[in-house]
Amino acid sequence: MIRIFKTNTFYIVLVLLLTQACSPKSNERETEGGLSEDALPSWNNTEIKNRIISYVEGVTNPSLPEYIKPEDRIACFDNDGTLWSEKPIYFQFYFVFDQIKKKSKEHPEWKNQQPYKAILEGDHEALMNTPLPKLLEAIQIALAGDTPEAYKAEVKAWIDTAKHPTKKVRFDQLVYQPMLELLDYLRANDFKTYIVSGGGLDFMRGSLIDVYNIPSEQILGSTLKTEFIETDSGYVIIRQPELDFIDDKDGKPININRVIGKKPVICVGNSDGDLAMLQWTSDQEHKNLEMIIHHTDSVREWAYDRDSKIGHLDKALDQAKADDWVIVSMKEDWKVIYPQGNSK
Amino acid sequence: MIRIFKTNTFYIVLVLLLTQACSPKSNERETEGGLSEDALPSWNNTEIKNRIISYVEGVTNPSLPEYIKPEDRIACFDNDGTLWSEKPIYFQFYFVFDQIKKKSKEHPEWKNQQPYKAILEGDHEALMNTPLPKLLEAIQIALAGDTPEAYKAEVKAWIDTAKHPTKKVRFDQLVYQPMLELLDYLRANDFKTYIVSGGGLDFMRGSLIDVYNIPSEQILGSTLKTEFIETDSGYVIIRQPELDFIDDKDGKPININRVIGKKPVICVGNSDGDLAMLQWTSDQEHKNLEMIIHHTDSVREWAYDRDSKIGHLDKALDQAKADDWVIVSMKEDWKVIYPQGNSK
């Protein structure tokens, strides 16, 4: 519990409750007609794209000294702001607020009780002024009590219908097409891809498995405590109203070490919350690739970094520049942001 | 921390600090000459072997109603007493005691201080009379302070040389040949096999990856807390002298849910510490297989169950009988216990 109150920003900490594919073998794939096919078609042909391809081609070439065996090809991706958008607030919050509204029928007292009152009235100003422990407690009550299976089913029903307040499309349509291509390109080259996010583990497992074509055991996130109990109808796990682990900042390398037990060779993030896992990745014997998704496109997405509470990118941007990490400018390096015709 | 003191036996709790293959497609494989090859050659042709094969053939047959998709074929195995022996005490203890002996040079005071005195003198009687918190604290001090990488390297060096006190072979030669074949048979049928043990996660990752041919991300175990820190030489994770999680009893289904996010369809254990994950496995929509390895062979291995502190099997044996789980008698069902010519 103590770790929560060490983190700096209101938003990053809160996220503890939160969070498509094709398939060529290498970037320039020979097609039947002998023409080459681009595995990263939504990336502009910039230096950034070249660095990614050059890295992957190098470490997968057994005749080169930088060759990495397939079992060590671990690639870890942050989720919010790295694989899908995170503005105006983390998408999981919309789910949480919807849940609190749903449960408010059983809690008439919430109408006059903060922070429920602010959530029910959509009063973001009041929410931001709510003391953190109070807000966390409220959210825990709203999100605990179910089995993980039941909770994930609720998340799934929500993600299949809920729409973003300004973009007016489903939240899962706000994934980044270039990142879907990158995930797929890496998998085609025998990288095992993981999501490592401050978002809630069950939220992500309920909403993102099909979106990113990723199995639940390759998703790491923040967790509530759980209990195993015997009921009249059987044996179940129940989500408890108490935080267990915050998968943010130092928590990211700690969780990667615990769950995977290997250091990633590729690490991608977009905020200071990803700095620790980027630093950890950068310090190893294998050739490694650290990447920052920089939100530079105010027209097609949002533009923000050092001054933003959500996706706060300051120290990590400084270190990325100093250490020559790959900094992806969404405006310059991406042909498209979201999938075209992303409907289901 | 509280969970530790809830567990019943001295040994099971302590284990928090603890802790090969061939490949045919199905049991009766057609060989080139048209003869069939047995995937479980070290299993006697008993009802038990038939039940295992019948289960696997059923759930992997797409034309049968019990068919399970490959991504849901999760098989979880306990380690101590299920995949390798655990007598006279859990093998990790020998490593722990060796470590304490090694570090005792820097701690001359240990000669007169319990429980170090008992450990250094090999006084098992005194050890069993040591209050649990005191013993745990002592072991934590001996095993914390390293990076996971350094600790795993120490474990590896130990497992490659240390010998069992009475069997006079290396500890990793005391794995069960029939279980190596079962692991392999399941993998050949697209099951993802996991170890879920009360043993120490880093201990198992240091010693068992090659023995069971299992990647580190498919090993779940008990953990110490860790910290991520920046040192003069880089960014490292350090094992702290504080317990984080005990992967035993209720902790097993809880950890499976957290790390894998799917309920296993096959679960194998040998003691009451495995009961919760066996119960959880038994309660689901998929056809499932619960298995108990029953230590019945006093000549080739050890014979024990209800009265043993190590591998205490009492409630789980009752439920296995009541619910018709598969109970493997090592004496009746296994042709051999340990691998023949298991040297490296």
HADDOCK unambig.tbl for C-alpha pairs under 7 A between the chains (distance, minus, plus):
assign (segid A and resid 216 and name CA) (segid B and resid 260 and name CA) 6.36 0.50 0.50
assign (segid A and resid 216 and name CA) (segid B and resid 261 and name CA) 5.66 0.50 0.50
assign (segid A and resid 217 and name CA) (segid B and resid 259 and name CA) 6.06 0.50 0.50
assign (segid A and resid 217 and name CA) (segid B and resid 260 and name CA) 4.28 0.50 0.50
assign (segid A and resid 217 and name CA) (segid B and resid 261 and name CA) 6.05 0.50 0.50
assign (segid A and resid 226 and name CA) (segid B and resid 254 and name CA) 6.67 0.50 0.50
assign (segid A and resid 227 and name CA) (segid B and resid 254 and name CA) 6.94 0.50 0.50
assign (segid A and resid 228 and name CA) (segid B and resid 250 and name CA) 5.84 0.50 0.50
assign (segid A and resid 228 and name CA) (segid B and resid 254 and name CA) 6.66 0.50 0.50
assign (segid A and resid 234 and name CA) (segid B and resid 283 and name CA) 6.33 0.50 0.50
assign (segid A and resid 235 and name CA) (segid B and resid 279 and name CA) 6.58 0.50 0.50
assign (segid A and resid 235 and name CA) (segid B and resid 280 and name CA) 5.48 0.50 0.50
assign (segid A and resid 235 and name CA) (segid B and resid 283 and name CA) 6.41 0.50 0.50
assign (segid A and resid 236 and name CA) (segid B and resid 280 and name CA) 6.84 0.50 0.50
assign (segid A and resid 250 and name CA) (segid B and resid 228 and name CA) 5.83 0.50 0.50
assign (segid A and resid 254 and name CA) (segid B and resid 226 and name CA) 6.68 0.50 0.50
assign (segid A and resid 254 and name CA) (segid B and resid 227 and name CA) 6.96 0.50 0.50
assign (segid A and resid 254 and name CA) (segid B and resid 228 and name CA) 6.67 0.50 0.50
assign (segid A and resid 259 and name CA) (segid B and resid 217 and name CA) 6.04 0.50 0.50
assign (segid A and resid 259 and name CA) (segid B and resid 259 and name CA) 6.50 0.50 0.50
assign (segid A and resid 260 and name CA) (segid B and resid 216 and name CA) 6.34 0.50 0.50
assign (segid A and resid 260 and name CA) (segid B and resid 217 and name CA) 4.27 0.50 0.50
assign (segid A and resid 261 and name CA) (segid B and resid 216 and name CA) 5.65 0.50 0.50
assign (segid A and resid 261 and name CA) (segid B and resid 217 and name CA) 6.04 0.50 0.50
assign (segid A and resid 279 and name CA) (segid B and resid 235 and name CA) 6.58 0.50 0.50
assign (segid A and resid 280 and name CA) (segid B and resid 235 and name CA) 5.49 0.50 0.50
assign (segid A and resid 280 and name CA) (segid B and resid 236 and name CA) 6.84 0.50 0.50
assign (segid A and resid 283 and name CA) (segid B and resid 234 and name CA) 6.34 0.50 0.50
assign (segid A and resid 283 and name CA) (segid B and resid 235 and name CA) 6.43 0.50 0.50
